[in-house]
């Protein structure tokens, strides 16, 4: 994806259960995927934060802001850990990148739309060799060529990109393609974005059904689907099991609470993106999991309540093996509830 409308994050403390908690923080990371985050380059900063460890009784901790993102003493969630292919070191071969993802603890991967058939086959072979599943495809043409455009040529390019993504998903054994459905801008009203995008997405439904691939609508910084109730309505109007929700924990922080979105979208959520978001006096920053304002305990509890058992894919800056291993451990602690 590209352009300046693409991200998200923020939340409140959870109800504290248990007598001991561990509070940790680490370095901030900015978003670096240019196809999805070009506008963030001018606003995102990096910094270091010191770790903190505190033990005490629950009633003493409940009112503390530091309780954000701490462990709840409950069963771990049956969520599969995922990573973006683009987060792995580009200097490595595709096969070595897949192997590294598996070695540091990730179970599944999200790969981008790949029009080159030979490269798509290489990706499949590498994933099979590393025993890691590509469980979703990130469609790549919906920002530059939005389905909500009034230009038929632009819309056709967008549809063509989605068709490629759907065929990629079938080849790789994925069950979901992520789609940003529309972009509201000075040329496209909210009403038009709604009606035009739904019209075009319906054209994709026969192929999605034939290939048995779900089209998952993601909420992003596109000035569209700005509340969970609205997103639920938009998806519900298709009345199709092949149109569901892709929820990004960080994207809603500026205008909502992730745990509220999770409960409202409920069973329609088929895949999840993970990242953190931190408000600052002079703006905001995309940061590593646990270093921002997301109340991970509340998010974890909301996933538990809706019975979510799909995958949760980290969408952060790329890095080396040590960095990726640390990210994997953060998912364990903050999202899955593992010590």
C-alpha positions as CSV (number, residue, x, y, z in Angstrom):
1,X,0.0,0.0,0.0
2,X,1.1,3.6,-0.2
3,X,0.1,7.1,0.5
4,X,-0.6,9.1,3.5
5,X,-3.6,7.4,5.0
6,X,-2.5,4.1,6.6
7,X,-2.1,3.7,10.3
8,X,-3.2,3.6,13.8
9,X,-3.3,3.0,17.8
10,X,-4.2,3.7,21.5
11,X,-6.1,2.3,24.6
12,X,-6.9,2.3,28.3
13,X,-5.8,0.1,31.3
14,X,-7.3,-3.3,32.0
15,X,-9.0,-4.7,35.1
16,X,-6.1,-6.1,37.2
17,X,-6.2,-9.8,38.2
18,X,-3.4,-11.4,40.2
19,X,-0.9,-10.2,42.6
20,X,2.3,-9.9,40.6
21,X,2.9,-8.0,37.3
22,X,6.0,-7.4,35.2
23,X,6.4,-4.1,33.4
24,X,8.8,-3.9,30.5
25,X,9.6,-1.5,27.7
26,X,12.1,-1.3,25.0
27,X,13.2,0.7,22.0
28,X,10.8,2.4,19.7
29,X,10.6,1.5,16.1
30,X,9.2,3.5,13.2
31,X,7.2,2.0,10.3
32,X,9.4,1.4,7.3
33,X,7.3,-0.3,4.6
34,X,7.1,2.5,2.0
35,X,4.2,0.8,0.2
36,X,2.1,1.3,3.3
37,X,3.6,4.1,5.2
38,X,5.3,6.8,3.1
39,X,3.7,9.7,4.9
40,X,4.9,8.4,8.3
41,X,8.6,9.0,7.4
42,X,8.3,12.7,8.3
43,X,6.6,12.1,11.7
44,X,7.9,8.9,13.2
45,X,10.9,9.0,15.6
46,X,13.0,6.4,17.3
47,X,14.1,6.4,20.9
48,X,15.1,4.2,23.8
49,X,13.3,3.6,27.0
50,X,14.5,1.9,30.2
51,X,13.0,-1.3,31.5
52,X,11.0,-1.4,34.8
53,X,10.1,-4.3,37.0
54,X,7.6,-4.0,39.8
55,X,5.9,-6.5,42.1
56,X,3.0,-5.8,44.4
57,X,-0.6,-6.5,45.3
58,X,-3.3,-6.1,42.6
59,X,-5.2,-3.4,44.5
60,X,-2.0,-1.3,44.7
61,X,-1.4,-1.6,40.9
62,X,-4.9,-1.3,39.5
63,X,-4.9,2.5,39.5
64,X,-1.4,2.8,38.0
65,X,-0.9,3.8,34.4
66,X,2.0,1.4,34.3
67,X,-0.5,-1.5,34.4
68,X,-0.9,-1.1,30.6
69,X,0.1,-4.3,28.7
70,X,0.9,-6.4,31.8
71,X,0.1,-10.1,32.0
72,X,-3.2,-11.5,33.1
73,X,-2.9,-14.8,34.9
74,X,-5.2,-16.7,32.5
75,X,-4.7,-19.4,29.9
76,X,-2.7,-18.3,26.9
77,X,-4.6,-17.5,23.7
78,X,-4.6,-20.0,20.8
79,X,-3.4,-17.3,18.3
80,X,-0.7,-18.0,15.8
81,X,2.2,-15.6,15.6
82,X,2.8,-14.0,12.2
83,X,5.4,-11.8,10.6
84,X,5.5,-9.8,7.4
85,X,7.9,-11.1,4.7
86,X,9.2,-7.5,4.3
87,X,10.3,-7.4,8.0
88,X,12.9,-10.0,7.4
89,X,16.5,-9.0,6.2
90,X,16.3,-8.1,2.5
91,X,20.0,-9.2,2.1
92,X,19.0,-12.8,2.7
93,X,17.5,-15.1,0.1
94,X,13.8,-15.8,0.3
95,X,14.6,-19.3,1.6
96,X,16.8,-17.9,4.4
97,X,14.3,-15.3,5.3
98,X,11.6,-17.9,5.7
99,X,13.9,-20.1,7.8
100,X,14.8,-17.1,10.1
101,X,11.1,-16.3,10.6
102,X,10.5,-19.9,11.8
103,X,13.7,-20.0,13.9
104,X,12.8,-16.9,15.9
105,X,9.3,-18.2,16.7
106,X,6.9,-17.2,14.1
107,X,4.4,-19.7,12.8
108,X,2.8,-17.9,9.8
109,X,3.7,-15.2,7.4
110,X,2.0,-12.5,5.3
111,X,3.5,-12.0,1.8
112,X,2.8,-9.1,-0.6
113,X,1.1,-9.4,-4.0
114,X,3.5,-11.0,-6.4
115,X,2.7,-10.7,-10.1
116,X,5.9,-12.5,-11.3
117,X,4.9,-16.1,-11.5
118,X,8.5,-17.4,-11.0
119,X,9.0,-15.3,-7.9
120,X,5.6,-16.5,-6.6
121,X,6.7,-20.1,-7.0
122,X,10.0,-19.3,-5.3
123,X,8.1,-17.9,-2.3
124,X,6.0,-21.0,-2.1
125,X,9.0,-23.3,-2.3
126,X,10.8,-21.4,0.4
127,X,7.8,-21.4,2.7
128,X,7.3,-25.1,2.3
129,X,11.0,-25.7,2.9
130,X,11.0,-23.8,6.1
131,X,7.7,-25.3,7.3
132,X,6.1,-21.9,7.7
133,X,2.7,-21.2,6.3
134,X,1.9,-18.1,4.2
135,X,-1.6,-17.6,5.6
136,X,-2.4,-14.2,4.0
137,X,-1.6,-11.9,1.2
138,X,-1.3,-8.1,1.5
139,X,-2.8,-6.7,-1.6
140,X,-0.6,-3.9,-3.0
141,X,-2.5,-1.8,-5.5
142,X,-5.5,-0.5,-3.5
143,X,-3.8,2.7,-2.4
144,X,-2.4,3.9,-5.8
145,X,-5.5,2.5,-7.6
146,X,-8.4,2.7,-5.1
147,X,-11.7,0.9,-5.9
148,X,-13.5,4.1,-4.9
149,X,-12.0,6.1,-7.8
150,X,-14.3,7.7,-10.4
151,X,-11.9,6.7,-13.1
152,X,-12.7,3.3,-14.7
153,X,-9.1,2.7,-15.7
154,X,-7.9,3.2,-12.1
155,X,-10.6,0.9,-10.8
156,X,-9.7,-1.8,-13.3
157,X,-6.1,-1.7,-12.3
158,X,-7.2,-2.1,-8.7
159,X,-9.4,-5.1,-9.6
160,X,-6.5,-6.6,-11.5
161,X,-4.3,-6.3,-8.5
162,X,-6.9,-8.1,-6.3
163,X,-7.3,-10.9,-8.8
164,X,-3.5,-11.4,-8.7
165,X,-3.6,-11.4,-4.9
166,X,-6.4,-13.9,-4.9
167,X,-4.5,-16.3,-7.2
168,X,-1.3,-15.8,-5.1
169,X,-3.3,-16.8,-2.0
170,X,-4.5,-20.0,-3.8
171,X,-0.9,-20.9,-4.9
172,X,0.6,-20.3,-1.4
173,X,-2.2,-22.0,0.5
174,X,-3.4,-18.8,2.1
175,X,-7.0,-18.3,3.1
176,X,-7.2,-14.5,3.2
177,X,-6.3,-11.4,1.1
178,X,-6.2,-8.1,2.9
179,X,-8.0,-5.2,1.1
180,X,-8.2,-1.5,1.8
181,X,-11.6,-1.0,0.2
182,X,-11.6,2.8,-0.5
183,X,-10.0,6.1,0.0
184,X,-11.9,9.3,0.9
185,X,-10.2,12.4,-0.5
186,X,-11.3,15.8,-2.0
187,X,-12.3,14.0,-5.2
188,X,-14.2,11.2,-3.5
189,X,-16.9,11.7,-1.0
190,X,-17.6,9.3,1.9
191,X,-20.9,8.3,0.3
192,X,-19.3,7.6,-3.1
193,X,-16.4,5.7,-1.4
194,X,-18.9,3.4,0.2
195,X,-21.1,2.7,-2.8
196,X,-18.4,2.5,-5.4
197,X,-16.1,0.2,-3.4
198,X,-19.0,-2.2,-2.5
199,X,-20.0,-2.3,-6.2
200,X,-16.5,-3.2,-7.3
201,X,-15.8,-5.7,-4.5
202,X,-19.0,-7.6,-5.5
203,X,-17.3,-8.2,-8.9
204,X,-14.5,-10.0,-7.0
205,X,-16.8,-12.3,-5.0
206,X,-17.3,-15.0,-7.7
207,X,-13.5,-15.5,-7.9
208,X,-13.1,-15.4,-4.1
209,X,-15.8,-18.0,-3.7
210,X,-14.3,-20.2,-6.5
211,X,-10.8,-20.1,-4.9
212,X,-12.2,-20.3,-1.4
213,X,-10.3,-17.1,-0.3
214,X,-11.7,-14.6,2.1
215,X,-11.4,-10.9,1.2
216,X,-10.7,-9.2,4.5
217,X,-11.5,-5.4,4.8
218,X,-8.9,-3.5,6.9
219,X,-9.5,-0.3,8.8
220,X,-6.7,2.2,8.0
221,X,-5.9,5.9,7.9
222,X,-8.0,6.4,4.7
223,X,-10.7,8.6,6.2
224,X,-13.1,5.7,5.8
225,X,-14.9,3.3,8.2
226,X,-14.0,5.4,11.2
227,X,-16.0,3.5,13.8
228,X,-16.4,-0.3,14.6
229,X,-20.1,-0.1,14.1
230,X,-19.7,1.4,10.7
231,X,-17.2,-1.2,9.7
232,X,-19.5,-3.9,10.9
233,X,-22.3,-2.5,8.8
234,X,-20.2,-2.1,5.7
235,X,-19.1,-5.7,5.9
236,X,-22.5,-7.0,6.8
237,X,-24.1,-5.4,3.8
238,X,-22.3,-7.9,1.5
239,X,-24.1,-10.8,3.2
240,X,-21.2,-13.1,2.1
241,X,-18.9,-15.3,4.1
242,X,-16.2,-14.3,1.7
243,X,-16.1,-10.7,3.0
244,X,-14.8,-10.4,6.5
245,X,-12.8,-8.0,8.7
246,X,-9.0,-7.6,9.0
247,X,-8.4,-5.8,12.3
248,X,-5.3,-3.7,13.0
249,X,-4.8,-3.0,16.7
250,X,-2.8,0.1,16.1
251,X,-4.8,1.8,13.4
252,X,-7.7,2.9,15.6
253,X,-5.8,4.5,18.5
254,X,-6.3,8.1,17.2
255,X,-10.0,7.7,17.1
256,X,-11.0,4.8,19.3
257,X,-10.1,1.9,21.5
258,X,-8.8,-1.4,20.0
259,X,-10.7,-3.5,22.6
260,X,-13.9,-1.8,21.7
261,X,-13.4,-2.5,18.0
262,X,-12.6,-6.2,18.7
263,X,-15.8,-6.7,20.7
264,X,-17.9,-4.9,18.1
265,X,-16.5,-6.7,15.0
266,X,-16.5,-10.0,16.9
267,X,-16.6,-13.1,14.8
268,X,-16.1,-11.2,11.6
269,X,-12.4,-10.7,12.4
270,X,-10.4,-13.3,10.4
271,X,-6.9,-11.8,10.7
272,X,-5.1,-9.3,12.9
273,X,-2.2,-6.9,12.5
274,X,-0.1,-5.9,15.6
275,X,1.8,-2.7,16.2
276,X,1.9,0.0,18.9
277,X,1.4,3.7,18.9
278,X,2.6,6.4,21.3
279,X,1.3,9.9,21.7
280,X,3.8,12.7,22.3
281,X,3.6,16.4,23.1
282,X,4.8,17.2,19.6
283,X,3.0,14.4,17.7
284,X,3.2,10.6,17.8
285,X,5.4,7.7,16.9
286,X,5.0,4.1,15.8
287,X,6.8,2.0,18.4
288,X,7.6,-1.5,19.3
289,X,4.9,-3.7,21.0
290,X,4.6,-2.6,24.6
291,X,6.4,0.7,24.2
292,X,3.2,2.7,23.3
293,X,-0.3,3.5,24.5
294,X,-2.0,0.3,23.6
295,X,-3.5,-1.5,26.6
296,X,-2.4,-4.9,25.7
297,X,-4.1,-6.5,28.6
298,X,-7.5,-5.1,27.5
299,X,-6.8,-6.2,23.9
300,X,-5.9,-9.7,25.0
301,X,-9.0,-10.0,27.1
302,X,-11.2,-8.8,24.2
303,X,-9.7,-11.4,21.9
304,X,-10.4,-14.0,24.6
305,X,-14.0,-12.8,24.9
306,X,-14.7,-13.2,21.2
307,X,-12.9,-16.5,21.0
308,X,-10.4,-15.3,18.4
309,X,-8.0,-18.1,17.4
310,X,-6.7,-16.9,14.1
311,X,-3.3,-15.4,13.4
312,X,-1.8,-12.1,14.6
313,X,0.9,-10.7,12.3
314,X,3.4,-8.1,13.5
315,X,3.6,-5.0,11.2
316,X,6.7,-3.2,12.4
317,X,10.0,-2.0,11.1
318,X,12.3,-4.8,9.8
319,X,15.4,-5.9,11.6
320,X,18.0,-8.6,12.3
321,X,17.6,-11.9,14.0
322,X,18.0,-10.6,17.5
323,X,15.4,-7.9,16.9
324,X,12.9,-10.3,15.4
325,X,13.4,-12.7,18.3
326,X,12.6,-9.9,20.7
327,X,9.5,-9.0,18.8
328,X,8.4,-12.6,18.9
329,X,8.8,-12.7,22.7
330,X,6.8,-9.5,23.0
331,X,3.9,-11.1,21.1
332,X,4.1,-14.0,23.5
333,X,4.0,-11.8,26.6
334,X,1.6,-9.1,25.5
335,X,-0.8,-10.8,23.1
336,X,-0.8,-14.5,23.9
337,X,-0.3,-14.1,27.7
338,X,2.8,-16.3,27.9
339,X,5.3,-15.6,30.7
